[in-house]
Amino acid sequence: MSQSLSLPRPSAQAASERPVSGDPIADSPRGSESVVRAYSGRSQFRSARTAEFTESVIREMSRLAMKHNAVNLAQGFPDFPAPAFLKQAAADAIAAEFNQYPITWGVPAFRDAIARKYKAVYDLDIDPAREITVVCGSTEGMIASLLATVNEGDEVIVFEPYYENYHPDLQLCGASRKLVTLTPPDWTFDREELRRAFSSKTKAIILNTPNNPTGRVFTRAEIEFIANLCIEHDALCITDEIYEHIVYDGNVHVPVMTIPGMRQRAVLVNSMSKTYSVTGWRVGWVLAAPDLTDSIRKVHDFLTVGAATPLQHAGITALAADSAFYDHLSIEYGARRQLLTDGLEAAGFECFRPRGAYYVMTNIEKFGFANDVEFVRHLIEHAGVAAVPGSSFFSRPELGKNYVRFCFCKKPETLAAASERLRKAF
Ligand SMILES: Cc1ncc(COP(=O)(O)O)c(C=O)c1O
């Protein structure tokens, strides 16, 4: 059965990776902000492991966007309806009384569905009984995998720019981060730099492909190079494959786990969020060899017990979608990529055309602003469009000061409205 994604077709409208609603300060009644301020100096109640956490710039920009009624191309979640067949499957599961705790590591039929999909798409034989942990989204999958495998003092390699959660994840583990640069315009890495980043202290490398924020889809040759370094240095490769099905221009996603020698040392993290346009469901999975899965399941159990039971049941329906569903996803997002890059280029932005995922990195140097944050503030206040300052994705603000990221997981009319505002403002 061909299930089509309910991305509305070319007429189709707006808000970031996480919405501002749910923010204790932004959403609280007037007055509670002063309550928050009154209690903000109590450092004895702030654990050392969170001391260096900083508030996401994305949130600050989202609040500003709400204040100025800006079209929000900052946060990476759809503003269009989730697929009807999935909403129905979730409603059916609740009505059928799948409402109590699931088995901690996942509803068996959902784990079976996950194993079937990896067999069908990548010819991977995954044992649903011993190699799959169902988790609350990739976010939990990544932190559970790291907590289960990394000790304090271990080194973990991360490509920069990076998805902003990896840094606090590593801080929570007490691990140190070794950064390897992805260089524009292609966002490729220097092989010698990567080789030098590996040492006897390297426990793992985190690889996000297709990549947020750059849109890079790592090639098979690059993945083989990374895999060989992992094998040589007895390290794990923890992969965030959440944009697996969102690829363009004939680019192909290659899971590291499929590379010879990596079956036992790849930890594959993925979720329903992006592929099925249900970022609020919080259902994901981690595939790993049985010994690794054993540790990951224990961490997962104590962190969250389990992911929502009825939504795991709906996940069985989702993962049964045929290839037409995934083809449609890439085609639809490809059209939206075009819409947004056309709008950005017409307004004078230099765009790095993404090969996967649903973000466009842009260079804003020529606009002459002091930095990316100043630029985005101006963008929100004067053009009425919100985006993410590039420095959010770098270890040091100056590295990202010439970049701004826009997302296009929005209705076409949202993207058209943003383009029109940009055209008028620049
Ligand atoms: C690279 C990457 N990993 C993970 C996530 C979060 O995924 P999930 O909703 O499955 O927790 C995002 C969300 O934007 C992302 O871009």
The ligand as an SDF file (V2000), in Angstrom:
LIG
                    3D

 16 16  0  0  0  0  0  0  0  0999 V2000
   20.5750   16.0250   13.9840 C   0  0  0  0  0  0  0  0  0  0  0  0
   19.4220   15.9080   14.9150 C   0  0  0  0  0  0  0  0  0  0  0  0
   19.4070   14.9160   15.8110 N   0  0  0  0  0  0  0  0  0  0  0  0
   18.3790   14.7690   16.6750 C   0  0  0  0  0  0  0  0  0  0  0  0
   17.3120   15.6510   16.6760 C   0  0  0  0  0  0  0  0  0  0  0  0
   16.1910   15.4550   17.6580 C   0  0  0  0  0  0  0  0  0  0  0  0
   15.5220   14.2880   17.3100 O   0  0  0  0  0  0  0  0  0  0  0  0
   14.3090   13.6520   18.1140 P   0  0  0  0  0  0  0  0  0  0  0  0
   13.1040   14.4580   17.8450 O   0  0  0  0  0  0  0  0  0  0  0  0
   14.1890   12.2830   17.5760 O   0  0  0  0  0  0  0  0  0  0  0  0
   14.6890   13.6520   19.5660 O   0  0  0  0  0  0  0  0  0  0  0  0
   17.2880   16.7080   15.7580 C   0  0  0  0  0  0  0  0  0  0  0  0
   16.1680   17.6700   15.7410 C   0  0  0  0  0  0  0  0  0  0  0  0
   16.1660   18.6560   15.0900 O   0  0  0  0  0  0  0  0  0  0  0  0
   18.3780   16.8350   14.8520 C   0  0  0  0  0  0  0  0  0  0  0  0
   18.4050   17.8230   13.9430 O   0  0  0  0  0  0  0  0  0  0  0  0
  1  2  1  0
  2  3  1  0
  2 15  2  0
  3  4  2  0
  4  5  1  0
  5  6  1  0
  5 12  2  0
  6  7  1  0
  7  8  1  0
  8  9  2  0
  8 10  1  0
  8 11  1  0
 12 13  1  0
 12 15  1  0
 13 14  2  0
 15 16  1  0
M  END
$$$$
